[in-house]
Amino acid sequence: MARTHSKPGPLRGVGAWKELESIGDCKRFFRWTILALKDNKLDRQTASILGQLGTYLLRAIEGHDLERRVEDLEQAAAAVKEQQV
C-alpha cells in the first residue's frame, strides 16, 4: 500500500514556543511533538528530527546547569577556605 503524503494542518501551540531555556521547556516540547504526531499534525520524519534536536538541546541545558552548579560549589569552597586562613 502506497503512503500518501498530505500537508499537515495547523500545529496547535506553535505560536507559544518562543524560547526553550529549561528542562521543563524541553519536556513540554517533547510532549507537544508526541501529541502533534499522534494527532497526525506532524509526519514521522519531522517528529523524529524535532525529537533529536530536542534531545541535543536538553543535553546542552543539563550541561550548562551542571557547569553552573560546579562553579557555585567552587565559589563556596573558596569562601570557606578564605575564612579558615
N, C-alpha and C positions, 0 to 999 in steps of 0.2 A: 504494500500500500504506500503510495507516494505521500510525502509530507506536503501539506500546503502551508505556505507562509503568508501570514496576514499581518498587517500593521497593527501592533497592539494599541489599545485605546489609551486615553489619557491616564497617566500614573497618579494615583492619589498620594498626596503628601509630598510630591517632588518640590513644590514651591517652598515648603517649610525647611528644606535642607539647605542651610547656608554655611554652616561650619561644623566640622566633625572634629572635636577637640578632646573628647574624653572617652573613657572606656564605655560609659553609658551611652554616648552618642553612637559609638560603633555597634553596641548591642541593638539599639533602635534601628540603625541602618541595616543590620543583618535581618532583623525581624521584618522590616519593610520589604527587603529584597525577597525573602521567603514568601511573604504574603502576596507580593506582586506576581511572583512566579506561579503561585497556587491559583491566583485569580486570572491567569493567562494574560497578564498585562506586560510581562517580560518573557522573552524567549529564553530557552535554557542556556544558550551560549552567552547572552548578555548577563543573565543572572550569575553564571559561572565567573565571568570576568569581574563583575561587581563584587562577588564574594571574595575572589582572590585579592582584589585591590583593598577591600575592607580588612582582610587578614594582614596585609602589609601595613596598613595604617594602624591597626591595633597593636602590632608588634612595635612599631615606632613610638606609639604613645606609651606603651609599657616600658620601653627602654628609656624614654625621657623621664617618666615618673621614677624609675629606679635610679637614674643618674641624679635627679633632684634629691631623692631621699639619702643617697650616699653623701652628697655634698652637705646636706643638713647634719648628718651624723659626724662628718669630718669637722665641721664648724663647732659642733657641740663638744667633741673630743678636744679640739684645740682650746676652747674656752675653759674646760675643766683643767687642762694641762697648765694654762696660764695662771689659774687660781692656785694651783699647787706650788708654783715657783715663788 
